[in-house]
């Protein structure tokens, strides 16, 4: 048996199943492929079919000795565990050698976020950053939608323009794993959306008159994706942060997503509702925001409990 070729077939079949059956995103599939490539390189030509629990544990021990972060080691183990679960379910081998291996504990870190004044400063900066009025309208719309909806940047930039027609009160979003959810739009976001749509459509009419094909995306771009890239939005936020007097390293699409959740919870929103809005499959993922709830509850007790005023 040619082990490298056999390993490649296993991994190819696993990735195809993840894409077809579970709707795994392109970035997720790429991460699985990288982790499995690292594992098979470590095996040194041995077959995945012959791997034992001891082999996987030795691989993890070596990764720890190299100083890899516990989060990285946990992710790699999870990938290998999923590969062998697939292999077991497909009859490629009679067991899952990774099933009983415990990964390194992961510290739950509080997500980096922004306070309301910082978000206001970013929104104000968006009104002044841009090469022309159309670009400034786009930047304002991007910022308002990121903060108003808590969308992942990949979800926002790939939104079809059809989703924004008709002054919608809500967006239907396709998130991770192809799961759909509804997210409401704030009044400022709807105003910014309407103004950007008008400018976008005017520019597209001009382009069509010059032979350009219309775009299906809310935020069209000339690249091969057909829409604004995540990298471009990251860069834009760094520019806005600098203009707003905020450290650029402290601002990203994800910090705005965290700000959305943190400010909602601080304002009294239910954790289950925030889970639905963020598109988290598991409530435990959303529970990292409960530090805000704890602070609010302490403030309520300190302010309203009669014993606190004696």
SULZIFEN-V576457 format. One record per backbone hydrogen bond with DSSP energy under -0.5 kcal/mol. CO is the residue of the C=O (numbers start at 1). NH is the residue of the N-H. E is the energy in kcal/mol with one decimal. If there is no record, write none. Layout:
CO & NH & E
CO & NH & E
This chain:
1 & 3 & -1.0
2 & 6 & -2.6
3 & 7 & -3.2
4 & 8 & -2.2
5 & 9 & -1.8
6 & 10 & -2.2
7 & 11 & -2.5
8 & 12 & -2.5
9 & 13 & -2.5
10 & 14 & -2.5
11 & 15 & -2.8
12 & 16 & -2.2
13 & 17 & -2.1
14 & 18 & -2.3
15 & 19 & -2.1
16 & 20 & -2.6
17 & 21 & -2.8
17 & 22 & -0.8
18 & 22 & -0.8
18 & 24 & -2.2
23 & 177 & -0.5
25 & 29 & -2.5
26 & 30 & -2.3
27 & 31 & -2.0
28 & 32 & -2.5
29 & 33 & -2.5
30 & 34 & -2.2
31 & 35 & -2.4
32 & 36 & -2.6
33 & 37 & -2.0
34 & 38 & -2.1
35 & 39 & -2.0
36 & 40 & -2.6
37 & 41 & -2.1
38 & 42 & -1.9
39 & 43 & -1.7
40 & 44 & -0.8
40 & 45 & -0.8
41 & 44 & -0.9
43 & 46 & -0.7
47 & 50 & -1.3
48 & 51 & -0.9
52 & 56 & -1.8
53 & 57 & -2.5
54 & 58 & -2.3
55 & 59 & -2.2
56 & 60 & -2.2
57 & 61 & -2.4
58 & 62 & -2.2
59 & 63 & -2.0
60 & 64 & -2.2
61 & 65 & -2.2
62 & 66 & -1.5
63 & 68 & -2.0
64 & 67 & -1.6
69 & 73 & -2.2
70 & 74 & -2.6
71 & 75 & -2.1
72 & 76 & -2.3
73 & 77 & -2.4
74 & 78 & -2.4
75 & 79 & -2.1
76 & 80 & -2.3
77 & 81 & -2.9
78 & 82 & -2.1
79 & 83 & -2.2
80 & 84 & -2.2
81 & 85 & -1.9
82 & 86 & -2.4
83 & 87 & -2.4
84 & 88 & -2.3
85 & 89 & -2.6
86 & 90 & -2.1
87 & 92 & -2.8
87 & 93 & -1.0
88 & 91 & -1.2
95 & 97 & -0.5
96 & 99 & -1.4
98 & 101 & -1.3
105 & 107 & -0.5
107 & 109 & -1.0
115 & 119 & -2.0
116 & 120 & -2.4
117 & 121 & -2.0
118 & 122 & -2.1
119 & 123 & -2.5
120 & 124 & -2.3
121 & 125 & -2.2
122 & 126 & -1.9
123 & 127 & -0.7
124 & 127 & -0.9
125 & 128 & -1.9
125 & 129 & -1.3
128 & 130 & -0.6
132 & 136 & -2.0
133 & 137 & -2.2
134 & 138 & -2.1
135 & 139 & -2.4
136 & 140 & -2.4
137 & 141 & -2.3
138 & 142 & -2.7
139 & 143 & -2.3
140 & 144 & -2.8
141 & 145 & -2.5
142 & 146 & -2.6
143 & 147 & -2.3
144 & 148 & -2.4
145 & 149 & -2.0
146 & 150 & -1.7
152 & 156 & -2.0
153 & 157 & -2.6
154 & 158 & -1.1
156 & 159 & -1.6
159 & 218 & -2.7
160 & 163 & -1.4
161 & 164 & -1.6
162 & 165 & -0.9
164 & 167 & -0.6
169 & 185 & -2.8
171 & 173 & -0.6
171 & 183 & -2.3
173 & 175 & -0.7
173 & 181 & -2.1
175 & 178 & -1.6
176 & 179 & -1.5
179 & 175 & -3.8
181 & 173 & -3.1
183 & 171 & -2.9
186 & 190 & -2.3
187 & 191 & -2.2
188 & 192 & -2.5
189 & 193 & -2.4
190 & 194 & -2.4
191 & 195 & -2.2
192 & 196 & -2.2
193 & 197 & -2.7
194 & 198 & -2.0
195 & 199 & -1.8
196 & 200 & -3.3
197 & 201 & -2.9
198 & 202 & -1.8
199 & 203 & -2.2
200 & 204 & -2.2
201 & 205 & -2.2
202 & 206 & -1.8
203 & 207 & -2.2
204 & 208 & -2.7
205 & 209 & -1.9
206 & 210 & -0.9
207 & 210 & -0.5
207 & 212 & -3.0
208 & 211 & -1.7
216 & 161 & -2.3
216 & 162 & -0.5
217 & 220 & -0.5
218 & 220 & -0.5
219 & 228 & -2.7
223 & 226 & -0.9
226 & 221 & -1.2
229 & 233 & -1.8
230 & 234 & -2.4
231 & 235 & -2.4
232 & 236 & -2.4
233 & 237 & -2.4
234 & 238 & -1.7
235 & 239 & -1.9
236 & 240 & -2.5
237 & 241 & -2.6
238 & 242 & -2.2
239 & 243 & -2.1
240 & 244 & -1.9
241 & 245 & -0.5
241 & 246 & -2.9
242 & 245 & -1.0
247 & 250 & -2.2
248 & 251 & -1.6
252 & 256 & -1.7
253 & 257 & -1.8
254 & 258 & -2.4
255 & 259 & -2.3
256 & 260 & -2.4
257 & 261 & -1.9
258 & 262 & -3.1
259 & 263 & -2.8
260 & 264 & -1.7
261 & 265 & -2.4
262 & 266 & -2.5
263 & 267 & -1.4
264 & 269 & -2.4
265 & 268 & -1.5
270 & 274 & -2.0
271 & 275 & -2.3
272 & 276 & -2.0
273 & 277 & -2.3
274 & 278 & -2.5
275 & 279 & -1.2
275 & 280 & -1.9
282 & 285 & -1.4
282 & 286 & -0.8
283 & 286 & -0.5
283 & 287 & -1.7
285 & 288 & -0.7
286 & 289 & -2.1
287 & 290 & -2.0
288 & 291 & -0.7
289 & 292 & -1.8
289 & 293 & -0.8
290 & 294 & -2.9
291 & 295 & -1.8
292 & 296 & -2.2
293 & 297 & -2.6
294 & 298 & -2.3
295 & 299 & -2.0
296 & 300 & -2.2
297 & 301 & -2.4
298 & 302 & -2.7
299 & 303 & -1.9
300 & 304 & -2.7
301 & 305 & -2.3
305 & 308 & -1.5
306 & 309 & -1.6
307 & 310 & -1.0
